[in-house]
Amino acid sequence: MATKTKTVETEVVNPSSNGQAEANGQTTTTRQKNTPKKVKQRKCRYKTEVEKVEWYWQEFDYDGAVKFYNEHKGSNRPVGLGDVKSTAIKMINGEFAPTHQGIALDWNGKIIDGQHRLLAIKYAKEKLGCEDICVTIQVQTGYDPKTFECFDQGRLRKTADMFAIDGVHHYKVVEVAVRLHAIRYHGLNVKGARKMRIARMQDWLKAHPSLKSAALFIEEELAAEVPVSTYMSPGYATALYDLMRHSDIGLNEVETETIAQEFWYKFVGAENKEVVTNKRKSNSPGQCRNYFARIAKDPEKSLDRDAIVNYIISAWNTFVDNKQIKSINELKPKSGQRFTLTGCELDGDPEEVSKEEIAKWFG
């Protein structure tokens, strides 16, 4: 059912003509307050009280945009310079129209949408030399700060943007790790798994915060020796490392984590690292690394993402069993085979996960 609105209040601030406002350095602002008709709604995770949302049109010149941005700047996604530049060019060429897509402030007065538009005005003068830049933009106020995650205006929102706002280190790596972690938990393969909504990705990371420390290990400690990206996705390595250290392999948590770290140091070829205790004589991490390197150099060969995951899991299981292998073929999955990590309850069995549970996270 659509929500009907009616204007119940109109206020004009600085009611001068556009030319006079520009000449005097003033801003013409028209405020309107909408009161929605009460309707029955489904439960919503966002707490915005729509009757308290206000909107108004505001003209922004260079000084006004800079002042507004500095006064209302909050935690926001990383700035896309390409988007700022392209928007600035549109503004200069008269191709930027006043629409409902403008600037949104949360109930704390912080920008949750529109930073690229404001920065485009700044860019137009400072980088492109347009001294008289002035555009009209709609400003909306009173939103729940978390509403940002469901916006889809300007540059498309990504989960990594939200993780960056939340202060997550290596947020792009964590974004990939969260998805693979959830895929493995639900007994799925990467191929064919539906996308996860941003809110679900955030919920998954909240439920599995150890992924953040896993990313620190992969991207900082391990990368100080050899970046895992030399051979595979750091996001995949992060998810798999976290699953490994949560496996029940007959050791305590500290010992299990040490074995998992030893696996990855041996995978990247950092055999001299102190954590490499050589308690495991298995050569499976090195065999897997060499195979990935050979495939990467051969333009006629490639591995899909599920194959990479299966090889790593097979290598880990062999490593845990402390077995030596003679050929990579001993780790190779059969067609359609899906390996699971030894003793890891988080690495799900597809037979034990309901369709309803999968739809909840990947619907």
N, C-alpha and C positions, 0 to 999 in steps of 0.2 A: 504494500500500500504506500502510495506516495505521500510525503509530508507537505502539507500546504503551509505557506507562510504569508504573512502580510506585514507591511511596513507600519510600525506604530510610532516611530519617532524619527525625525530628520533634523539634523543639526548641521549648519554650514559654518565652518571656521574660516576666517579671512576671506569674506565673500567679495573678492576682487576678480577682475577678469584675468584670464591666463596671462595676457601680456603685462598687465600691471603687477601681478604676483612675481613674474619672472624678473621684471625690471627692478622691483623693490627687494628681491631676494627672499620673498615670502613663499609660502606653500599654500595652495588652495586645497582644502580638505572637506569632503562631504561625508558625513557619518550617517549610517542607517542601521537601525536595530531591528532584527527580525524576531518575531515571536511565533514559533511553530505550533501548529495545532497538535494537541495531545493525541498520540496514537499508541497502540500497543506494539511494542518492539520485542524482537528476540534479544536474548542476553548478549551483551557486548563487553569485550575485555577493556574497552576504552571508557574513561569516566567523564568525558566531555558533557557538560550540561548545555544542550543546544540553545536553550532560551537565554543563556548568558553570552553566546557568541555574537560579536558585533563585527561589522565590516564597514569600510569607508574607502573612498578613492583619494589617492594622494599623488601630487606631482613631485617628482624627485629630480632635482638637478644634481650636479656633482657634490656640492657641499652637503645638501640634504641627505643624499644617499650614504655618504661617508659617515655623517653624524648618526643617522638611523642605524646603520650597520654596527658601529662601535657601541652604541647604547644598548642594542638588543642582541648582540652576538652571544650565542650560547654554544653548547656542545653540538657539533654538526658533522655531517659527513665530510670526507676529504674534498677539497675544491678541485673541480675539473677545469683546468685552464682552457682546454679546447672549447668547452661549453661557454665559458665566460667570454672568450674572444668572439665566437660565432654570434652570441646574443648581442654583444656590443656592436658588431657590424650591422646587425638587423636594426638596432636602435638608431644608428647613424643614418641608415638608408631609409628610415621611415617605415620599416617592415615589422615593427614591434607594436602590436595592437593591445589596447586595454581589454583584458578578458578576466574571467573568474580565476585564472591561474596567475596568482600574484605572490603576495607575502603572507605567511601565516605565523602568528605568535602564539606561544602557549600561555597558560594562565599566569605564568611567572614573567611574561613579557619578553621571552627569549624566542629568537627566530627558529622555527622548525621547518620552514619551507620558504624559498625565495632568496637565499644567500647569493646564488649565481646571478640573479637579476640585479641585485644591488651592486655586486662586484663588477658586473658588466658596465654599469654607469661609470664607475671609478676607472675601469680599464679604457673606456672610450675616450676619456680626457687624457689620462696619464700615458697611455701607450699609442693611441691612435690620433691624438691631437685635436679631438672635438671639444672645443671650449664651451659651446652652448648646448651641450647635451641636456635634455630634459624630457622625461617620459612620465606618463600617468600609469600608476599601478594600484590594483586593489589590495588593501591590507585587511586581514581578518585576525581577530583576537579571541582568546578565551578557550583554546584547545588543551586537551590533556597532552602533556609533553610526549607521551608514547604514541600519539596519533601519527607521528612522523613515519612510523614503520609501514603504514598502509598507504601513504601518499604515492602517487605515480605521475609526477609532473616534471617537466624539464628533463634533466638527465635521469634515466631510470634508476630507481633505488635498487641497491643490492644488499644482500645480507652483510657483506663485508663493510658497507657503509655504517650499518647499525652497530656492528661489533667495534668499529673504530670509535663511534660516539660513546660506546660503553667503556672505552679505554682498554680494549683487548689488544695485547701485543701480537704482532704478526697476524692481523685480522684477516688478511686474504688467505693465508695458509689455514687458519682456523675455520674459515668458511667452507673450504673443501673438505677438511677433516670432519667437521660436524656431519656433513651429508653422507660421507662414506661410513662413518661410525654408525649412523642411523640405518643405513642400508644393510650393513652387516648384522646389526642387532635384530633386524626384522627378517633375516634369512633371505634377503633379496640379492640380486646381482645389479651391478651398476647399469648394465644395458637393460633397458625396459623399466627401470625405476622412475616413477614420476618425480617432478620437482617438489621441493618442500617450500611452503610459504615462509616468508621472513619471520613471522611470529613463531612458527613451529621450530625454525632453526634456533631462534633465541631460547625457546623453551628447552630444546634439547641440550644446548650448551649449559643452561642453568642446571639441568638435571645431571650433567656429566662435566663438571667444571675442571676435571683433571685433564681435559683436552688442552686447556690453556697452558698448563705446565709441560705437557707433552710437546707442544709447539715450541716452547722455549728451549727444550732439549734439542729438538731437531734443527731449529734455525739458529741457535747460538752455540751450545756446547758441541754438537756434532759438526756443525758448519765451520767451526773454528779449525777443525781438522780437514775435512773434505765436505763441501756442500752436497747433500743428498740429491739436490736437483741435477747433479751431473748424470744421475742414473734414472731418477724417477721423480714424480710429483712430491714435493715436501708435505703437501696436505695429506696425501695418501700415506706417506711415511708416518706422519703425526698420528693419524687414526689407528694405524696398525700397531705402532709402538705402544699407544695407550691400551689397546686391546691385549697386547702381549703381557704388559706388566700387571694386568688384571686377571691373568690366567692362573689356574691352580695347577702347578707343576710339581707339587710336593715340597715346596720351599716356602719360607715366610715371605712377606711382602717386600722387604728390603732386598733379600736375595733374588727374588723373582725380578725386581726392577733392575738389579745389577746384571742379571743374565740378559734381560731385554736390551740394556744399553750395550753390553758386549756384542750382541748380535749385530746391532746397527753400526758400531765402530768397525767390526769386521766386514760388514757389508760395504762400507765406503773405503775399506783398505787401511784404516788407522789402527794397525796391529800393535803399535807401541804405546797406546793410551793406557794409563794406569788401571783403568777399570777393566781392561782386558786381562782377566785372570788366567785365561787359558784352561779354565776348568772344563770348558767344552772344546773338545778336539775336532768337532765337526767342521768340515770345510764348506758346508752348504751356503753360508752367506757370501763367501767369495765366488763360488760357482755361479750363484745367482747374479752377482754384480757383473762378472765377466760376460755372462750371456746377454744381459741387458746392454752392455757396452757394444757387443758384437752386432746386435740387432740395430742399435742406433746408427752404426756406421754403414749399414747395408740399406741402400735406398729401396730395394725390392722387398724388404721384410719389415714387419711391424708387429707390435703386440697391442691388443686392445686392453682397456683398463681392467676388465675382469681377469684377463690372463696375467697381467702384472700382479694383481692382488693374490691370485691363486699361487703363483710362483713364490711370492714372499711368504705366504702362509705355509706352503709346503716346505720351504727352506727353514722356517721357524720350528715346525714340528720335528724336522730331521735334526735340527740343532739341539732341541730339548732332549731328544733321544740320544744325542751325542754320537750320531752315526756319520761315517765318512761316505762320500758318494764318488763314483768314478765319472759320472756323466750327468749333464743337466737333464737328460731324459728321465732320470730317477725322480726328478721333481715335477716333471711335466704332467699337468692334469689331462685326463682323457676328455674327449669331446663332450661338452655339456656338464662336466664334473665341477662341483663346487666344494672346494676344501674348506674346512673350518679349523680354527685354532685349538690346539690341544688344551683341554681344561678351561676353556673360556666361555662362561655362561653368557657373556655379552655378545658373543658371535653366534647369532641365532640359527636355529634349525627351521627351514621353511615349513616343515610339517607341523611345527608347534606354534606358529604365529597365525592368529586369526586374520581374516580379511578385513574385519572391522578395525582391528588395531593398525593394520597397514594403512587403511583409508584415513584414519585419524591423523597420521603424520604425513602421508603422501597424497592426500586427497585434494 
